[in-house]
Amino acid sequence: MAGTFIRLTPEDFVVSADSITATLWSGNNPELTTFFLSAVQTAGSSGDYYYNVYQADPSTSDAEVQFAIAYGNKFGSGSVWYNSAVPGASPTRTTYGQYRTLVLGDENSDFVFGNTISKDFWALSIDRTRYKQSLFPGSLTLLLQGPNNEVISLTDNSQYATSIVFNDAGRVYQLISGSSGTGYFGAGVDSNGYSPNSGSYGYLLPDIGTILLNPLALSQSINLTPSRSLNSNGDNYQKLFNSIDGANASSFRLNSQETIASDYIFIRARNAEFNYSENPSFISGSTGEVLYNSFINNPQTFPTTIGMYNDNNELLAVAKLSRPLLKDFTKEALVRVKLDF
């Protein structure tokens, strides 16, 4: 039916957004239970700032980075200074400043976990290839084991927050005791699921794929305490790795989330429209006459394709019908075209 056009109106367009969740870890696994470090990476220059964690032995072809472990300290404690003439300037202080700028957007601000100010943190940064848009609040379960085999399970408080808090990193949720979005409010925690007198267990920052852990709360709950010695390698990345990889822990559950926007376009063919065609089987190519007399007063067409054009008559999109659609003067059609982007 070449040459047959109708102009779409604003009422023909509807925009919809759907949230899609998916597994996070390699192999479409919802839970990560095996953790490996690369001796090459940890011994290299980047090992002074973070440790990459793999789901398989890094020497095998199946190994992929899942997340990275870092430690930040406001005073540069827990790592060796860059220059002995500049006290406190160290990888942990650099890490602290980077996350402070990324998350708080103010070099004079402090991290407040729940109701407690902390001068340091551990960071778990999910590898960017593991998710498309953001992490899925309410799906987190992170088991941590202390040096004396104490175990705590952490999740986020997205199911309990009365309002969403935002900062420069986007949405912010507090980490509490619990699993898969369900908090535990029993012995050892306060009514918020926090560690008593030490605040929450950290932040879930879903929009930048990051988890910050509060060492004060972990120290009180499972005796997991970072080394804060000045001008000394405290091996804090390894401490947190050992805690995640503990024999009684070894479970890290987290999903990703993606919002897909869709344009729905409603194409309406009324009874008097689209009943004639310029197809050679319909009219004579030499005279332009209708080939069959029955098509003059009772034409029938079988649309198979819808083309969408701009005002310059440029084809922008094509929609194919699942089967040819019979159209004549006694029938009207309504076709919904969905554009995902």
N, C-alpha and C positions, 0 to 999 in steps of 0.2 A: 504494500500500500504506500509506495513511495510518494512523497509530496503531500501526505496527509498529516497535518499538525494541529495541536491545540495548545494554548498557552496555559501554563500552570499558575495557580494563584496561591497566596500565602496559606490559605486554608487547606491546600493539598499537601502541606509539609508538616510532619510531626517529628520532633527530636526526642530520643529516649536514651537513657544511660543505664547499663547493666553492670553489676559488679561480678567479676569472675574470679574464683579462687583456684589455686593450683598448688601442687606439692613444690617444695623448695629445693630439695637436695638432688644431687646427681642420681640418674636412674629413676626419676620420678618417685623417689622414696619420701614418705612423710616424716620419717624419723631417722636421725643420724645416730648410729651406735658404735661406729668405729672411727678412730681419730689417729692421724699420722702427721708427723713433722718431717720436713726435708732438712737433712743435715747440711746440705749445700746452702739452702736459703738462710737457715738460722746462723750459720757461720759466716755468711756474707755481710756486706755493708748494710743491707736492709734489715738484717737480724738485730741490729741495735735499736730498731724502732718497732718492729712487730714480728710475729711468727705466723706464717701461713699454715692453716690446718687442712689436711686432705682427708678424703673418705677411704682412700686406699694407699698402699705403699707407693710413695712418690717415684720409685724406680720402675713401676709398672705403667703400662699404657692407659690403664683405667683411671689413674689418679687425676683428680681435678681439685683445685682449690675450692673449699666450701666457705670458709670465713677466715678472718685474721684476728689475732689477739694482740692488743697493745695495752700499755700502761702509761697514764699521764699523771704527773705530779706538779703542782703549782711551783714548788721550790726546786725542782730538778732532782729530787732525791730518787734513789733507786737505780741510778745509772752514772756512768763516768762522765765527767765534765769534758766538753770539747777542748777547752784550754784551761789549764790550772790558774791562769791569770784572770779568768772570768768565772768566779764561783757561781754555781747554780745553773749555768748554761749547759744543758745536757739533752739527750734524746727525750727523756721523760718530760722535761719542761717544754720542749718543742711540741710534743704530742699534746700536752695539756693546752697549750696556746692554740693549736690548730682546732681542736674540738671546741674550745671555748668560743672561738670565732665562728665556727660552723654552726654550733648549737645555740649559743647565747647571743652572738653578734655584738658582744661588748667585752672588751679586754679588762674592764674593771669589775665584772660580775663574777659571782661564785656559783658553783653547782649546788643546788639545793635539792637533795633527795628526800622527798616527803616534806619533813619539817626540819631537816638537819643539813647544815652546810658541810660540804666535804672538800678537802684540798687535793684529793686524788681520786682516781677511778681506774677500773679496768674497762677496756672497750672491746666489744665483739663486732666487727664490721663484716656483714655478709657480703660475699663476693658478688659484684654487680651482675655477672652473667647468670646468677641463680634465680633472679626474679625480674619481671618486666616493669612493674610500676612501683610497688611498695610491699611491705610485709603486711600480713593479715592479723590485726589485733584480735586477741582472744584465742589464738591458735598456739601460743607459746607454752612449751614445757621445757625447762632447762634444769637438769639435775646437776648439783655440785656436791663434791665430797671433800670434807676437811681432812687435815693431816691425821686425825685420830678416827677416821672412818665415819665421821658424822656426815649425814646427807641432808640436803635441803632441796626442795623442788620449788622453782620460781615460775611465775606467770605474770601477766600484766593485768591492770585493774580496769580494762576497757569496759567490762560488764558492770562495774560499780560506779564509775565516774559519772557524776550528774551533768557535767559539761566537759567538752573537749578543750584541752589546753593547747595553745599553739605558741611556738617560738620560731626563731630563724630557721630551724630544721623542719618545721611543719608540726604535725601532731606530736604530743608528748603524753605518754602513759607511764604511771609509776609501776615498778616491779614489786610484786607482793608474793607472799608464800602461797603456793597453790599450783594447779596444773590446768592446762587447756582452757584458760580464762576463768576457771572456778577457784576462788580464793579459799585458803585455809585460815581460820581465825581461832584456832585452839591454843594449846600451851606453847609458849615460846615466842608468840607474836602478839601484837596489840590488836585493838578492834579494827584497825585498817589493814591488817595483814603485814604490817611493818615490823622490823626488829625494834623492840622497846629501847627508847633513848638513843637510837642510831638512825632513825628515819627509814625510808623505803629501801628496797634492795637495789634501786637504780632506776634507769629509764628504759622504756622501749620507744625508739624513734623510728616508726615504720616508714616514713617518707624518705629517709636516707639510709634505710637498711642497717641500722645500728642499734646495739644494746650497750648501755653503760651500766656497770656494776659498781655498787657502793661498797668499798672495802670496810668501812666502819660497821655496816650491818652484817657483812659476811664474817668479819672477825668475831662479832658477838655471837652469831648463830652457830657457825661451824669452825671457828678458830682459824679461818683462812685470812691471813694477814700478810700484806705485801711488805717487802723490805723497804724501809725509808732511810737507809744510810746515805749520807752525802758522799759524792764522788766515789761511789762503789756500785758495781754491778749486782743488783739485787736478785737477778734471775726471776723477775716477777712474771714474765710471759710464760716461763716453764711452770711456775706455781699454778697459774690458772689452767694451763693445759692439763696438768696432772689432776686438777680438781674435776675438770670436765671428763677426763678419760678414766676416772676412778672406777675401781672394780664394782662398787655398789651404785655407780651413777651411770655413765655411758648412755645417756639418752638426751637428745636435743631435738625437740619437735617444733616445727614452725612452718607455716604455709605462706604463700605469696598471694597478692591480690592485684587485680587489674580492672579498671573501669573502661568499658568499651562503649563508645557513643555510637548511636545508630540514627540515620536519617530515614524516616519512612515517607515515601512519596506515593500518594494515591492517584492513580491514573484512571480517569472515568471516561468510558466510551458510551455515550447516550445512544438511544435507539436510531437516531438519524445520522450518526457519525460512523465512519470507518466501514461503510458497507460496499464501497467500490474500490477497485484496485487498478494500478497501472501495470500490473504483471502481464507479460505477453500471453499468458493463458486466459486472460480476462478480456483483453481488447486487441484489436488488430494493430500490428506494428506499422503498417503502411497507411491505413486510413484513420486509425484511432477510433473505429467503431467497436461497439460491444459485440463479441463473437457470437453470443447466444442470446436469443430474444428473451428467454426466461430471466436473464440477468438484468434486463432493463427495468422491470417493475418489481422483481423479487430477487435482488442480488444476494449473494452469499460470499463472505470472505472468511479466511482462516488465519488470523493474526498469530504469529509465532515469536515476534521480537518487538521490544519497545526501545526506542532510541530517545535519549534526552539531549537536547541541544541548548546552546546559549543564544543570545540575541544576534550573534554573528553567524548563526546557522552552522556552528561547529559542533560536531558530535562529541559529547563529554562522557557518556556512559551508555551501556547497552544492557538490557535485561532480557533474558531468555525465558519464555514460558515453558512449563514442564511438558505441555502438549499443545497442539494447535487449538485455538479457541474459535468456535463457530459464531459468526456475527452476521445478523441481518436486521431488517427494520423492526422485528418483533423482540429483539433482545438488547439488553444493556449489560455492560461489563464494568466491574470495579477490580482493578489489579493493584496490589500493594507491592511496591518495590522497596527493598531494604538495602541501604548503603551503610556498611560498617567502616569506621575509620578510627 
